[in-house]
Each structure stands twice: as structure tokens, then as C-alpha cells.
């Protein structure tokens, strides 16, 4: 009986050591992967990585991870020389095939979300307007000032924010397209009060209506599939297949 008791204790101790070693290895890998993502993305904020599944070491040896979650803050999405700050980006990568040197991998599929705050959307507009919540789902308030016939007019309009298909060649003006395919975040005023002043509606719309691409700052293969707007900002829905992790 004493021998069995000793064996049980030995097995428990060895098991605890094995679990501890596995968790240490997973934590080390998470830290290194977070550093690589932060450096490659040029984040203004932090990067956190969580590797799911146990044991981690057997997953690593097989070069395939069950699931990897990333949490990024301060992501700059750059497209057509225009920058849009994503204050948060959260994504889950599933079925990740690691490359030979473990510096990254490709996920079978991924889903995630991102947030653009209204101050960041204001900066992204690059037209001198100010954006805020519009008081209803998917509505934003856009305030713009224009000068007509020597007078300055300031108007606030309620706009709808939607996701639209990009068109080949772009459409000039404030759209900032310039590439075919993909999706655009579009902000367009529902109505602009003209008040009988010639040219005021078109002048206001030149500032309040705009489109922005965001694909330049997303992991390769992760695409915009939807969006909503509320008091916090514009929430983006992301998904994709064969998605790059850590720029592999």
C-alpha cells in the first residue's frame, strides 16, 4: 500500500510538472507571437495573444494549433494613402497551420470584430467635419462648415453608415477608392437642408459624404462583412478563410 501511495504521489507530481511546463511553453509562445504581431502591424497600442487547446506542446510539434485569439489596440488601417485608426481589433483564428520556423501561420478560417470611435472616424474623414452618434442604430451625426458667397454656413446632418462594394477605378472626390473589389465604409447624409441657398447642399455633401477602405491594416484574408453603429462608434464585422497570422 505504501508503494502504491508513493507511485500515486510521483505520478501526480510528474503530471503537475508536465502541465506547468506546457503552460509555460504556451505563455512563451503567446508572448513571442504578440511581439511579432505588434512589430509587423506597427500598433499604437498593445497586442495580446491566447493559444487554446491542451496540451500545447503536442500542437506545436504537429505545426497545427486548434485556436488562436488576438486582441489588438490602436491598429492603423491604411489604404489609398488614407489612414483609419481601429481602436480595437479582436479575432479568433481556427485551424492554424504554423510555418516551419514558428514565426506565423495560416488559419483555415477566422472571425472577428473591430471598433472605430467617432474621434477616429472624424480624423479619417479628412474633410474637416466632426462625427458623433446619430441617436439611432447605424446613424451618425456629421457637422460641417462651408463658405458660400462670403458667408460661413455650419450644418449638422444625420447620416447613414453602411458597407458598400468598392467599384473598379474609384469614383473620385472624397471616396478615396482607387482599387477594385473589396468593401468600403460609406457615410452619406440622409438629407441636407438647403434653405433656398444655391449650392449649399452640394457644398455640404462634399464634406459630409465620404467612403473609406480599411483592408490595408487587416490580417491578410480577413475581410469586412458587416457593420453597425451605436454610442461607442462603428463596429465592424470581420471574417475570412486562409487568413494570415503574424504576417506569414
C-alpha positions as CSV (number, residue, x, y, z in Angstrom):
1,X,0.0,0.0,0.0
2,X,2.8,2.4,0.8
3,X,4.4,1.6,-2.6
4,X,1.1,2.4,-4.3
5,X,0.8,5.6,-2.4
6,X,4.3,6.7,-3.4
7,X,3.6,5.9,-7.0
8,X,0.4,7.9,-6.9
9,X,2.3,10.9,-5.5
10,X,5.1,10.5,-8.1
11,X,2.5,10.4,-10.9
12,X,0.7,13.5,-9.5
13,X,4.0,15.4,-9.2
14,X,5.2,14.5,-12.7
15,X,1.8,15.4,-14.1
16,X,1.8,18.7,-12.4
17,X,5.3,19.4,-13.7
18,X,4.2,18.4,-17.2
19,X,1.2,20.7,-17.1
20,X,3.3,23.5,-15.7
21,X,5.9,23.1,-18.5
22,X,3.2,23.0,-21.1
23,X,1.6,26.2,-19.8
24,X,4.9,27.9,-19.6
25,X,5.7,27.0,-23.2
26,X,2.2,28.2,-24.3
27,X,2.7,31.5,-22.4
28,X,6.2,32.0,-24.0
29,X,4.7,31.3,-27.5
30,X,1.9,33.7,-26.9
31,X,4.3,36.5,-25.8
32,X,6.6,36.0,-28.9
33,X,3.7,35.9,-31.3
34,X,2.2,39.1,-29.7
35,X,5.6,40.8,-30.1
36,X,5.8,39.8,-33.8
37,X,2.2,41.0,-34.5
38,X,2.8,44.3,-32.7
39,X,6.0,44.9,-34.7
40,X,4.5,43.9,-38.0
41,X,1.3,45.9,-37.6
42,X,3.1,48.9,-36.1
43,X,0.5,49.2,-33.4
44,X,0.0,52.3,-31.4
45,X,-1.4,50.2,-28.6
46,X,-0.9,46.7,-27.2
47,X,-1.2,43.2,-28.6
48,X,-2.4,40.1,-26.7
49,X,-2.5,36.5,-27.9
50,X,-4.2,33.5,-26.3
51,X,-3.5,30.0,-27.6
52,X,-6.3,27.5,-26.9
53,X,-6.1,23.7,-26.6
54,X,-4.2,21.3,-24.3
55,X,-1.6,20.2,-24.4
56,X,0.1,23.0,-26.3
57,X,3.4,21.2,-27.0
58,X,1.8,18.4,-29.0
59,X,0.0,21.0,-31.1
60,X,3.3,22.8,-31.6
61,X,5.1,19.7,-32.6
62,X,2.4,18.9,-35.2
63,X,2.6,22.5,-36.5
64,X,-1.2,23.0,-36.1
65,X,-3.0,25.0,-33.4
66,X,-6.6,24.5,-32.6
67,X,-7.4,28.2,-32.0
68,X,-5.6,31.4,-31.5
69,X,-7.3,34.6,-30.3
70,X,-5.7,38.0,-30.7
71,X,-6.7,41.3,-29.1
72,X,-5.1,44.4,-30.7
73,X,-5.4,48.1,-29.7
74,X,-4.5,51.0,-32.0
75,X,-4.5,49.4,-35.4
76,X,-3.9,51.7,-38.4
77,X,-5.8,50.6,-41.5
78,X,-4.1,52.3,-44.5
79,X,-5.5,52.1,-48.0
80,X,-5.1,54.6,-50.9
81,X,-2.7,56.7,-48.7
82,X,-5.5,57.3,-46.2
83,X,-5.3,56.1,-42.6
84,X,-8.2,55.0,-40.4
85,X,-7.5,54.1,-36.8
86,X,-9.2,51.0,-35.4
87,X,-9.2,51.5,-31.6
88,X,-9.8,47.7,-31.1
89,X,-9.5,44.6,-33.2
90,X,-10.5,41.2,-31.8
91,X,-10.2,38.0,-33.9
92,X,-10.3,34.2,-33.4
93,X,-8.2,32.1,-35.8
94,X,-9.1,28.4,-36.1
95,X,-7.1,25.5,-37.6
96,X,-3.8,27.4,-37.7
97,X,-1.1,25.7,-39.8
98,X,2.3,27.0,-38.5
99,X,5.1,27.7,-40.8
100,X,8.5,25.9,-40.5
101,X,10.2,28.4,-38.1
102,X,7.0,29.0,-36.0
103,X,7.1,32.7,-36.9
104,X,3.5,32.7,-38.1
105,X,0.9,30.6,-39.8
106,X,-2.3,30.5,-41.9
107,X,-5.7,29.9,-40.3
108,X,-8.4,27.7,-42.0
109,X,-10.9,30.4,-41.1
110,X,-11.2,33.4,-38.8
111,X,-13.8,35.7,-37.4
112,X,-13.5,39.0,-35.6
113,X,-14.6,42.5,-34.9
114,X,-13.2,46.0,-34.8
115,X,-14.2,49.4,-33.5
116,X,-13.8,52.8,-35.0
117,X,-14.5,55.5,-32.4
118,X,-16.1,58.8,-33.6
119,X,-13.0,60.8,-32.9
120,X,-11.0,58.4,-35.1
121,X,-13.8,58.5,-37.8
122,X,-13.7,62.3,-37.7
123,X,-9.9,62.2,-38.3
124,X,-10.4,59.6,-41.1
125,X,-12.8,61.8,-43.0
126,X,-10.1,64.3,-43.8
127,X,-12.7,66.9,-44.7
128,X,-12.8,69.0,-41.6
129,X,-16.1,67.6,-40.3
130,X,-17.0,66.3,-36.9
131,X,-18.8,63.0,-36.4
132,X,-20.8,61.7,-33.4
133,X,-23.5,59.2,-32.7
134,X,-26.7,60.0,-34.6
135,X,-29.2,58.9,-31.9
136,X,-30.3,55.7,-33.7
137,X,-28.7,52.5,-34.8
138,X,-26.4,52.9,-37.8
139,X,-26.9,56.7,-37.8
140,X,-24.1,59.2,-37.2
141,X,-24.3,63.0,-36.8
142,X,-22.0,64.9,-39.1
143,X,-21.3,68.6,-38.6
144,X,-19.6,70.6,-41.4
145,X,-18.9,74.3,-42.2
146,X,-18.7,75.7,-45.7
147,X,-18.2,79.2,-47.1
148,X,-20.6,80.4,-49.8
149,X,-20.7,83.9,-51.2
150,X,-18.5,85.2,-48.4
151,X,-20.6,83.7,-45.6
152,X,-19.8,80.7,-43.4
153,X,-22.6,78.1,-43.0
154,X,-22.4,75.3,-40.4
155,X,-24.9,72.5,-40.6
156,X,-25.3,69.2,-38.8
157,X,-26.9,66.3,-40.7
158,X,-27.9,62.8,-39.8
159,X,-26.1,60.3,-42.0
160,X,-26.3,56.6,-42.5
161,X,-23.1,54.5,-42.2
162,X,-23.1,51.4,-44.4
163,X,-20.8,48.8,-46.0
164,X,-20.8,49.0,-49.8
165,X,-18.9,47.2,-52.6
166,X,-15.9,49.0,-54.0
167,X,-16.1,49.8,-57.7
168,X,-13.2,49.4,-60.1
169,X,-11.3,52.6,-60.6
170,X,-13.0,54.5,-57.8
171,X,-15.3,57.4,-58.2
172,X,-13.1,60.4,-57.4
173,X,-13.9,63.1,-55.0
174,X,-13.9,62.1,-51.3
175,X,-14.4,58.4,-52.0
176,X,-10.7,57.6,-51.8
177,X,-11.3,54.3,-53.7
178,X,-8.7,53.8,-56.4
179,X,-8.8,50.0,-56.2
180,X,-11.3,47.4,-57.4
181,X,-13.0,44.9,-55.3
182,X,-13.4,44.7,-51.5
183,X,-15.7,46.8,-49.3
184,X,-15.9,50.4,-48.4
185,X,-17.3,52.1,-45.2
186,X,-19.6,54.7,-46.6
187,X,-21.1,57.7,-44.7
188,X,-23.8,59.5,-46.5
189,X,-26.2,62.3,-45.3
190,X,-29.9,61.3,-45.3
191,X,-30.9,64.9,-46.1
192,X,-29.1,68.2,-46.2
193,X,-31.3,71.3,-45.6
194,X,-30.7,73.8,-48.5
195,X,-32.8,76.6,-47.1
196,X,-33.1,78.0,-50.6
197,X,-29.4,79.0,-50.7
198,X,-28.0,78.0,-54.1
199,X,-25.1,75.4,-53.9
200,X,-25.3,74.8,-50.1
201,X,-26.5,71.2,-50.3
202,X,-23.7,70.1,-52.8
203,X,-21.1,72.1,-50.8
204,X,-22.1,70.4,-47.5
205,X,-22.3,66.9,-49.1
206,X,-18.7,67.3,-50.5
207,X,-17.6,67.3,-46.8
208,X,-20.2,65.1,-45.1
209,X,-20.3,62.2,-47.6
210,X,-17.2,60.0,-47.9
211,X,-16.1,56.4,-48.2
212,X,-13.0,54.7,-46.8
213,X,-11.2,51.4,-47.5
214,X,-9.9,49.6,-44.4
215,X,-8.4,46.4,-45.9
216,X,-4.8,47.8,-45.8
217,X,-4.5,47.2,-42.0
218,X,-6.2,43.9,-41.6
219,X,-4.5,40.4,-41.4
220,X,-4.3,39.0,-45.0
221,X,-7.5,37.2,-45.9
222,X,-9.7,38.9,-43.2
223,X,-12.4,40.9,-44.8
224,X,-15.2,43.3,-43.9
225,X,-18.6,41.5,-43.9
226,X,-20.8,43.9,-42.0
227,X,-21.1,46.9,-39.6
228,X,-23.3,48.6,-37.1
229,X,-23.1,51.9,-35.3
230,X,-24.0,52.9,-31.8
231,X,-22.9,55.2,-29.0
232,X,-19.4,53.7,-28.8
233,X,-18.7,54.1,-32.5
234,X,-18.8,52.0,-35.7
235,X,-18.5,48.2,-35.1
236,X,-17.0,46.2,-38.0
237,X,-17.7,42.5,-38.5
238,X,-14.7,40.6,-40.0
239,X,-14.4,37.1,-41.4
240,X,-12.3,35.1,-43.9
241,X,-10.6,31.9,-44.9
242,X,-6.9,31.1,-45.3
243,X,-6.2,34.1,-43.1
244,X,-2.6,35.1,-42.3
245,X,-1.5,35.1,-38.7
246,X,1.6,37.3,-37.9
247,X,2.1,38.2,-41.5
248,X,3.2,34.7,-42.6
